Amino acid sequence: MAPVAVTAFTATTALGPGLQAQRQALEGRRSGLRRNDLPEKPLECWIGRVEGVEAVEFPAGFEAWRSRNHRLAWLGLQQDGFLDAARAAVAHHGAARVAVVIGTSTSSIGETEDAYTRLEDGRFPADLARLKVHSPDAASGFVRAATGAAGPALTVATACSSSAKVFAHAARLMQAGLADAAIVGGVDTLCGSVLYGFNALQLVSAQPCRPFDAARDGLSLGEAAGFALLERQPGAGQVRAWLAGYGESSDAHHMSSPHPEGLGARRAMEDALARAGLAPGDIGYLSLHGTATPANDSVEAAAVAALFPDTLHASSTKGWTGHTLGAAGIVETAFSLLALEHGLLPGTLNSTAPDPACGPQIRFDNARADIVHAMNNAFGFGGNNCSLVFSRA
């Protein structure tokens, strides 16, 4: 594929708002996980909650969009000069030529939960009777309104691969001539459906998650917002990195469990490498999906070991942020891009005893290296898999 320029990007997680907070926490191996303190959600677990979301003020005229998910999206858009870069792209290319592709798994379902618990004669209460908020594609609509983009608008909801697949969708829109630029990203917030839904699947750990550890027993849930600006023909000196390749697969093995042989995961990684015109040995860092559930980690590790040389530095950053669900893909992308820019290769936080079933590619300690290509994986329920390859500018 023809490489697509990444001209701006940002991420806001439990580590703090913006890229500097992410980088400092990764370098200092400081986790953002804390004991669950969501109001009226008394589940014994650890979460990656973003501080201060409830206090975020909406801009004038955006009251109809008011929700916790959109508060986090607005907080994320304002970091690292991203909102200014997005609006500048709209002015440069024309609003109709800038697409918006946002990934989410639950959108603003937290407000929908509240509305149903407070029904008044079978109707939503007045303060929650806002259809924009309860729509599954609300996040894309909010980002479109906030940036002024008026091109194609898509919402991707393939569970935990949602905000990785947005890059593939945007690349295809530009290849087809339907857009000259795209604002992509993902946002998901913690709520009852998330906590209790994953707990019902017996996937939530009562302690901070330990990806690829021999004693791992489940994930820690988190929330995040992240965005990237993609342009087909950027101006001189604007490129931060290149989207070099993407790979997608849908093995549909099981609703919530991965294919036991990792066929879909391997297919996604192989296709991403093929589109980028690279060999496995060219990848300097691989940000793994690595949720810390027993099945997912062993399957992903086996697929990585079968494809990549022992010298690869691969790790999961879920111990820092928690599993941010529909925002996981954009968060892992931000970490991969930081690795390309600064040579910081994160390890795997909280994990101390490597699972013997995992290959030598899985690293627990941070490292430094001057790398040219990075990959990140995002694997969702139903076998919705996506791998992305980025190259240094």
N, C-alpha and C positions, 0 to 999 in steps of 0.2 A: 504494500500500500504506500501511497505518497504520505510522508510524515506530516503531521499536523502540529502547528506551533502552540505551545502552552505559554501564554504571555502574562498571566497572573494566576496566583492561587493563594488559598488561605485555608485554615482549619481552626475550629474552636471546639475544645473537648474538655473533659474534666481536668486536664492539665492547665487550662486557662484559655483566654481568648488570643488568637493569633499565632503566627509561626514562631515568634521568639519564645513564647511560653512552651510550645511543643518541644522546641529544640533544647531549651534549658532543662526541661524535665527528663528528656531522653538522655542527655549528657550526664545529668546528676543521678540518674536511675531513681527518680522520685515518682512514685505512683500517684495517680489521681483517684484511686479507689478509696471508698469509705463505707462504713456500715450504713445500711439502708436507713435513710431518714426522710423518705417521702411521706408527706402527711397522709394519715389514714391508710397506709399500705404496709401493715406490720409483718413483713416477710423477713425472716432471718437470712440475710445475705449481704454481700458487698456490691456497691454500685459505683459507676462512674458518672456522678451528677455534676453538671456544669453550674458553677456558683453564680448567683445573681440573675438567673434567667427571669425570675418572677418580677424583678424590678425594672426590666428593660422597658423603655418608653417607646411607643409607636410614633412614627411621624404623623403630622396632621393629615387627615383624610383617610387614614388606614384603620379606623376603629372596626370596620366590618370584618377585618382579617384577624382580630384579636384572639390569640390562642397561645398556649405555651410553646407549641411547635414553631409558630411564626415569630414569637419573641426570640427564640434561639436562632432562627434563620436571620432575623434582622441584626442580632448581635454579631453573627458570623459574617454577614455581608459588609459590615463596617470595619473589619480588621484588614490590616496590611494594604490599605488603599484599594481594596478590591472593588467596592461599590463605585468609586471614581473611575477605575479602569473599565468596568463594565459599561458605565454610562458614556465614557469616551468612545468605546467601541460602537455603541449604538449611534452616536453622533457621526462617527467616521464612516461606518458601513451603511447607515440607514436602518431605522428601527425594523423594517420588514425583512432585513437581511440578517438579523441576529436571532438565532434560535435559543430556546430555553429548554433544557432537558434535566429534570431533577428526579433523583431517586429517593424513595421513602418506603417504609414498610407499613407504618400505621398512620401517617399523616397527623391530623389533629384529633385522633380518636379519643384522647383524654378528655376533651371538651364534650364529645359525644357521650362518653361514659357519664360525665356529670349531668348532662342534659336528661338522660334517661332516669337517673336517680332522683331527679327533681321535677318529674313530669307534673304538669298542672292540667287536670282534666284531659289527660291523654296527649297534651301538647308540650313541646319544649318551653321552658320558662323564657320570658322576654329577653333576658340578657344573653341567652344562648341560642335564640332563634335566628341564627345567621347562617344561611345555607352555604356561603363561601367557605366557612370553617369546616363544615361537616362533609364536604366533598373529598373523595379520595385523591383528586388532583389539586387540592388546595395549595400545596407547597409550590408547585410550578406556577400557579396563578399569582401567588404572592410575589415570587421572585420576578416574574414578568412585570407586575405592576411597580415593583420597587426600582427596577432598572430601566424601564421604558422600552424594553425589547418587545417587538411585535411580530417576530418571525414565527416559524413553527414551534409549537409548545407541546412537550411530551412529558408524561410522568411515567417513570419506570418503577414497578412494584414487584420485584422478583425476590422478595425477602432480603437476605443479607448480601446479595450480589447487586442490588439495585443501583447504587451510586458508583459501581465500577462499569456497569453496562451502559451508563449514560455516555461514556466516552466513545463506545462503539457506535451508538445511535447518532451522536453528533458527527462523527467522522463520516458516516454514511450520508447524512444530510448534506454535508459540504461536498462530498464526492458526487452526489447527484445534482449539485448545482442549486439546491434549495436554500442554502444559507452560505454566507461568507464568514460568519463567526458564530460561536455558540457559548452560552453561559451554562455550564454544567455543574452538578454537585449533588449533595444529599443532605437531608436533615431528618432526624428522628429524636423524639423525646421519650423519657420514661413515663409510664402510666400503668394503671392496673392491668390492662390487657397484656402488656409486655411482661410485667413481673409474674403474674399468676399464670399466664399462658405458657411461658417457658418452664415455670415451676411444675405445671401439670404434666409436662413432657419429661419431668425428672432430669432436667438439664442444668439447673441452677445449683451452684455450690454455696455452702454456708460460709465459706471463707474466701479470701481473695484468690482469683483463678490462677492456675499454675500450668500454662500451656506446655505440652510435651514432657511434663514431669511424669515419672513413673507412678506417682500417687495422685495424679490429677483426678478430680471427681466432678467437674462441671464448670460452667462459665460464670462470669460476672457481667451483668448487663450495664450498658452505658448509654450515653446520649451525646450527640455531636452535630455540628453543622460545618460543612466545608464546600468550597466552590473553586472552580477553575475557569479561566477564559481561554477558549480555543479559537484560533484564527487561521484561515487558509493562506492568506498572504499578509503576514505581519510587516510592520514597518521596521526599518533598520534598528538594531540594538534592542529590540523589545523581547526577544525570545528568552524564556527562562529554561525551557526544555522542549523536547519533541515527543509527541505521542507517536511511537514508531510502529506499534503493532497491537492488535487485540485478538483474543480468542474467546469464543463463546461455545458452550455446549449445554445440552439438556438431556441428561441420562434418564431422568424420570424413574429412577430405581425405587424410590420410596418417598413418602410425603416429607419426612423429616430426617431420614438417615441417608448418608452418602452411599454410593455404589461401593460394595466391599473391596473391590479391586481398584478403586479410584479411576475408573475408565473415563468418566466425564471430566474429572479434574485434570488428568493427563492430556486429554484431547484439547482442553482449553489452553493449557500451557504450550502444547506443541503448535497449535494454530497461531497463538500470539507470536511465538518465535518465527514461524514461517512467514507471517505477514511482515515482520520486522527484518527478515532476511538475515537472521542471526542463528548461531549455534548455541546450545545450552552453555557451553564454556565461556561464552561472551558476557553472560550475566554476572555482574559484580555483587548485587544484593537482591535477595528475594524476600519481600514482605509477605509472610504466610497468612492464610486465613486464621489458623491456629486458635480455635475457640476455647480449648482446654477441656472439651468433652472427650471421653475415652475413645469413641469411635471416630470422630472427625479428625482428630490429630493423627491417629495411627494411619488412617487411610491417606491423608495428605502427605505425611512423611514418607510413606511407601512410594507414592507417585513421584515425589521429588527425588528420592534415592534412585529410582529407576531411570530418571531422565537426566539428572545433573551430576557433574563430577564432584568428588569429595571436597574440593577446594571452595565450593560455593558457601557464602555466608547467608544463611536463611534464618529467619526468626519471626516470632509472633510478638506484636506490641500490645496485645489485649490486656496484659498485666498492668500496663500504664493507664489505658483509657476505658477498659471494659469493652465488651462487644457492643458496638454502637449500631448494630442491625442495619437498617437501610442506609445509614451514613458510613458504614465500615469501609466501603470501597473508596470513597473520597478521602477518608482519614488515612488509609494505608497508602493512597496515592501521594498525599502530602508528605508522608514520611519517606517514601521512595524518592520524591523530588528533593527533599532536604538531604538525603544521602548523596544524590548526584551533585548538589551544590556545595556541600560542606564536608563530604567524606565521612560522615558519621553513620556507622552501620549499627543500629540498635541490636541488643541481645534480646533475651526473653526474661522478663522480670518475674520475680517470685518463685521461679523454678530452680531447683537445686540438684535433683537426682534424675539424670536423663533416662528416658524410657529406652531400654535396650533394643526395642523394635524400631526406634528412629535411627536414621542414618547420620553420618558425620556432618552433613550439611546443616543440621539444626544446631544453632549456637545460642548459648545462654549469656555470654559476656559481650559487652559492647566492643566494637573494633573501629579502627580508622583505616580507610583505604581510598585511594583516588580511583573512582570507578567511572565508567562511561555509560553503562547500561544497567537499568534496574527493572525488576518485575514485581508486581503485586497480584495476589490472588484474592478472590472473593467468591465464596461458594454458598449458594442459598438453598433453602428448602425446595424439595421437588427436583433436585439435581440441576438447578439453574446456576451454572458456573461461568465465571469470567476471569480472564487473566489479561493484564495490561503490561506492555513493555514501553519504558520511557528511556530516551537517550539524552545525554548531556548536550546543552546548547553549544 
